[in-house]
Amino acid sequence: MKKKEFSFSLISKFKKARLGKITTSRGNIDTPAFMPVGTLGTVKGIFVDDLKKTGSQIILGNTYHLMLRPTSNILEKFGGLHSFMNWNKPILTDSGGFQIMSLSKLNKIDKNIGATFRSHIDGKKIILSPEKSIKIQKSINSDILMVLDECPKMTNDRDLLNKAIDTSTNWAKRSKVEFGNNKKKSIIWYCTRWLV
C-alpha cells in the first residue's frame, strides 16, 4: 500500500474560522484538533487503547523532555516514538522551545549556539541547537516537527520581542536546512507564539 503524502485541505470557512484536514502517512487529522500531551512518551493517566477511544487523532511529544527521558537513543532502539508508545497515529513533537521559557532559570540563549540548559533532572549541561532538535525529532520518527524557537515570557518589551523573533527566524532557517527535503514522510512547522 502506497503511503500518503503530507498535505492540508481546507474543508470549510466561516468568517475567521476554518475547518480543515491534515493528511499524514499515519492518518488524517481534522482541524481544529484536540491534541493530548504525551510529554515523556506517554499521556499520563490513560492507556493508549482508551486514548484512541476518545477519538484523538494526534498526540504531542516534547523533544527536550524526550531527549532526557527516556532518551532519543532508547526511542531509536524501539524504532521511534510510535512503537515506544504503541501509538499508530500521527505525533507532533514540540522542539523544546517552550522549555526555553518555562525553564528560563536553567538555560542561556545564544543565537549561534542554541539554548544551553542545566538539566532539571541532574544538573548536567545540555545544548539544544536548532539542528539537534530536528535531528532528535527525525530520529524518533515524528510526523510533524516543530522548529526550535525562543519563546519569551509575556512582555511588552518590543526590543526583547524583536530579539526573540530574530533568533527564532535564524533558528527556523537552520532547522529547515537540517530537515532537508523529507516532505513525503513528515513536515516541519514554524511556531508563532510570541506574547505581547
C-alpha positions as a Python dict, from the first residue, in 0.01 Angstrom:
ca = {
    (1, 'M'): (0, 0, 0),
    (2, 'K'): (140, 340, -101),
    (3, 'K'): (189, 582, 190),
    (4, 'K'): (1, 911, 171),
    (5, 'E'): (200, 1229, 128),
    (6, 'F'): (164, 1507, 381),
    (7, 'S'): (-100, 1764, 284),
    (8, 'F'): (-354, 2011, 419),
    (9, 'S'): (-703, 2061, 273),
    (10, 'L'): (-937, 2345, 358),
    (11, 'I'): (-1284, 2193, 400),
    (12, 'S'): (-1492, 2494, 503),
    (13, 'K'): (-1454, 2856, 610),
    (14, 'F'): (-1684, 3088, 807),
    (15, 'K'): (-1560, 3441, 878),
    (16, 'K'): (-1223, 3383, 1052),
    (17, 'A'): (-1293, 3020, 1144),
    (18, 'R'): (-1189, 2731, 923),
    (19, 'L'): (-1230, 2356, 913),
    (20, 'G'): (-950, 2154, 756),
    (21, 'K'): (-790, 1815, 723),
    (22, 'I'): (-421, 1731, 759),
    (23, 'T'): (-320, 1412, 580),
    (24, 'T'): (-14, 1223, 702),
    (25, 'S'): (125, 879, 627),
    (26, 'R'): (-13, 763, 964),
    (27, 'G'): (-363, 905, 930),
    (28, 'N'): (-576, 1214, 896),
    (29, 'I'): (-620, 1493, 1148),
    (30, 'D'): (-937, 1701, 1139),
    (31, 'T'): (-868, 2062, 1232),
    (32, 'P'): (-910, 2227, 1464),
    (33, 'A'): (-790, 1934, 1674),
    (34, 'F'): (-759, 1843, 2039),
    (35, 'M'): (-406, 1716, 2092),
    (36, 'P'): (-340, 1519, 2413),
    (37, 'V'): (6, 1581, 2557),
    (38, 'G'): (244, 1285, 2589),
    (39, 'T'): (547, 1485, 2704),
    (40, 'L'): (764, 1188, 2804),
    (41, 'G'): (627, 935, 2556),
    (42, 'T'): (305, 867, 2744),
    (43, 'V'): (-19, 1052, 2805),
    (44, 'K'): (-43, 1042, 3184),
    (45, 'G'): (-334, 860, 3342),
    (46, 'I'): (-472, 689, 3031),
    (47, 'F'): (-395, 373, 2835),
    (48, 'V'): (-334, 405, 2460),
    (49, 'D'): (-646, 196, 2376),
    (50, 'D'): (-857, 430, 2590),
    (51, 'L'): (-691, 732, 2430),
    (52, 'K'): (-789, 601, 2086),
    (53, 'K'): (-1150, 562, 2207),
    (54, 'T'): (-1159, 938, 2278),
    (55, 'G'): (-1126, 1000, 1904),
    (56, 'S'): (-784, 1163, 1940),
    (57, 'Q'): (-616, 1170, 1602),
    (58, 'I'): (-277, 1309, 1708),
    (59, 'I'): (-72, 1344, 2024),
    (60, 'L'): (211, 1576, 2121),
    (61, 'G'): (556, 1474, 2245),
    (62, 'N'): (827, 1711, 2365),
    (63, 'T'): (1180, 1695, 2226),
    (64, 'Y'): (1351, 1848, 2529),
    (65, 'H'): (1193, 1605, 2774),
    (66, 'L'): (1221, 1303, 2542),
    (67, 'M'): (1596, 1360, 2492),
    (68, 'L'): (1637, 1339, 2872),
    (69, 'R'): (1384, 1064, 2949),
    (70, 'P'): (1356, 805, 2807),
    (71, 'T'): (1632, 948, 2573),
    (72, 'S'): (1638, 952, 2197),
    (73, 'N'): (1876, 650, 2197),
    (74, 'I'): (1617, 433, 2371),
    (75, 'L'): (1341, 559, 2141),
    (76, 'E'): (1555, 476, 1837),
    (77, 'K'): (1603, 120, 1971),
    (78, 'F'): (1224, 87, 1978),
    (79, 'G'): (1204, 208, 1618),
    (80, 'G'): (1078, 551, 1719),
    (81, 'L'): (825, 714, 1947),
    (82, 'H'): (523, 546, 1782),
    (83, 'S'): (649, 194, 1864),
    (84, 'F'): (760, 301, 2212),
    (85, 'M'): (409, 431, 2288),
    (86, 'N'): (221, 172, 2082),
    (87, 'W'): (55, 466, 1900),
    (88, 'N'): (-5, 418, 1527),
    (89, 'K'): (-148, 763, 1457),
    (90, 'P'): (33, 1094, 1394),
    (91, 'I'): (261, 1255, 1651),
    (92, 'L'): (366, 1620, 1665),
    (93, 'T'): (683, 1691, 1858),
    (94, 'D'): (749, 2031, 2010),
    (95, 'S'): (1107, 2144, 1952),
    (96, 'G'): (1197, 2223, 2312),
    (97, 'G'): (1128, 2592, 2253),
    (98, 'F'): (861, 2608, 2523),
    (99, 'Q'): (1120, 2486, 2777),
    (100, 'I'): (1338, 2784, 2686),
    (101, 'M'): (1064, 2992, 2850),
    (102, 'S'): (937, 2754, 3119),
    (103, 'L'): (1288, 2657, 3235),
    (104, 'S'): (1438, 3003, 3177),
    (105, 'K'): (1622, 2992, 3511),
    (106, 'L'): (1806, 2681, 3386),
    (107, 'N'): (1914, 2800, 3041),
    (108, 'K'): (2108, 3055, 2842),
    (109, 'I'): (2016, 3152, 2487),
    (110, 'D'): (2272, 3216, 2215),
    (111, 'K'): (2155, 3280, 1859),
    (112, 'N'): (2458, 3097, 1717),
    (113, 'I'): (2466, 2802, 1960),
    (114, 'G'): (2104, 2746, 2061),
    (115, 'A'): (1985, 2701, 2418),
    (116, 'T'): (2226, 2577, 2682),
    (117, 'F'): (2033, 2413, 2966),
    (118, 'R'): (2118, 2277, 3307),
    (119, 'S'): (1911, 1960, 3324),
    (120, 'H'): (1620, 1987, 3566),
    (121, 'I'): (1687, 1619, 3647),
    (122, 'D'): (2058, 1604, 3730),
    (123, 'G'): (2204, 1948, 3653),
    (124, 'K'): (2410, 1829, 3355),
    (125, 'K'): (2485, 2078, 3078),
    (126, 'I'): (2277, 2020, 2764),
    (127, 'I'): (2298, 2215, 2439),
    (128, 'L'): (1984, 2211, 2229),
    (129, 'S'): (2060, 2371, 1893),
    (130, 'P'): (1808, 2403, 1610),
    (131, 'E'): (1993, 2125, 1428),
    (132, 'K'): (1998, 1892, 1729),
    (133, 'S'): (1627, 1946, 1790),
    (134, 'I'): (1545, 1847, 1431),
    (135, 'K'): (1786, 1550, 1440),
    (136, 'I'): (1616, 1416, 1753),
    (137, 'Q'): (1266, 1468, 1611),
    (138, 'K'): (1363, 1292, 1287),
    (139, 'S'): (1536, 1007, 1473),
    (140, 'I'): (1221, 929, 1674),
    (141, 'N'): (1003, 943, 1359),
    (142, 'S'): (787, 1242, 1443),
    (143, 'D'): (523, 1320, 1180),
    (144, 'I'): (510, 1694, 1245),
    (145, 'L'): (836, 1851, 1365),
    (146, 'M'): (849, 2197, 1516),
    (147, 'V'): (1144, 2431, 1469),
    (148, 'L'): (1330, 2545, 1780),
    (149, 'D'): (1215, 2891, 1879),
    (150, 'E'): (1278, 3138, 2156),
    (151, 'C'): (954, 3180, 2346),
    (152, 'P'): (993, 3474, 2587),
    (153, 'K'): (774, 3518, 2890),
    (154, 'M'): (486, 3761, 2849),
    (155, 'T'): (625, 4108, 2798),
    (156, 'N'): (558, 4444, 2634),
    (157, 'D'): (932, 4496, 2574),
    (158, 'R'): (950, 4536, 2194),
    (159, 'D'): (1331, 4507, 2194),
    (160, 'L'): (1313, 4172, 2372),
    (161, 'L'): (1039, 4051, 2137),
    (162, 'N'): (1231, 4166, 1828),
    (163, 'K'): (1542, 3985, 1952),
    (164, 'A'): (1338, 3667, 2011),
    (165, 'I'): (1184, 3693, 1662),
    (166, 'D'): (1528, 3744, 1507),
    (167, 'T'): (1673, 3445, 1695),
    (168, 'S'): (1372, 3227, 1612),
    (169, 'T'): (1385, 3322, 1244),
    (170, 'N'): (1756, 3234, 1232),
    (171, 'W'): (1684, 2903, 1404),
    (172, 'A'): (1395, 2830, 1166),
    (173, 'K'): (1623, 2872, 865),
    (174, 'R'): (1881, 2639, 1022),
    (175, 'S'): (1608, 2390, 1112),
    (176, 'K'): (1481, 2388, 754),
    (177, 'V'): (1832, 2308, 625),
    (178, 'E'): (1870, 2025, 881),
    (179, 'F'): (1526, 1889, 795),
    (180, 'G'): (1607, 1870, 425),
    (181, 'N'): (1356, 1750, 168),
    (182, 'N'): (1160, 1497, 371),
    (183, 'K'): (802, 1608, 294),
    (184, 'K'): (668, 1269, 192),
    (185, 'K'): (726, 1123, 539),
    (186, 'S'): (694, 1422, 771),
    (187, 'I'): (676, 1801, 775),
    (188, 'I'): (840, 2083, 962),
    (189, 'W'): (632, 2366, 1111),
    (190, 'Y'): (724, 2706, 1241),
    (191, 'C'): (557, 2806, 1565),
    (192, 'T'): (450, 3165, 1627),
    (193, 'R'): (382, 3208, 1996),
    (194, 'W'): (533, 3542, 2096),
    (195, 'L'): (323, 3711, 2359),
    (196, 'V'): (253, 4084, 2359),
}
